[in-house]
Amino acid sequence: MRQRIVSTGLPYILENVERAPLLNPVKLCGHMFGLCVYRHRIFESNVLLLQPRHRKHMARAAAPGAIARDGEFWSVGGHFGHKEDAARAMGIDWMKRVEEIAQAIPPVYTECLGLQLMEVFR
């Protein structure tokens, strides 16, 4: 897929999980944006992308699939309870199904990268 995208010569951004073989990726985490979720995703681009400062994770994270208690960060993925709370932690208020939220990236990631990509077209 990367070869096809690169061959267009157009600006692109690819997203995946941390261990994916992306080239020179930047890493985004909900904590960078004030969200109560540690959800690392990496992004490759043919445009220079800047990564916000990634502060050390200090708050405890709930186990994957568990419900975050007061002061804990969410681990959204797979099967988890309290869909509404998990969605709120990621800044999502329109998704209805747990499966959608489990696969989603926080919209603030898209905003961060999209604003940078838009600068290319100015």
Secondary structure, DSSP 8 states (H G I E B T S, - for coil): -HHHHHHT-S--EEEE-TTS--SS-EEE-GGGGT-SB---EEEEESS-----------S-B--TTS---TT-BB--SSS-S-HHHHHHHHT--S--SHHHHHH---HHHHHHHHHHHHHHT-
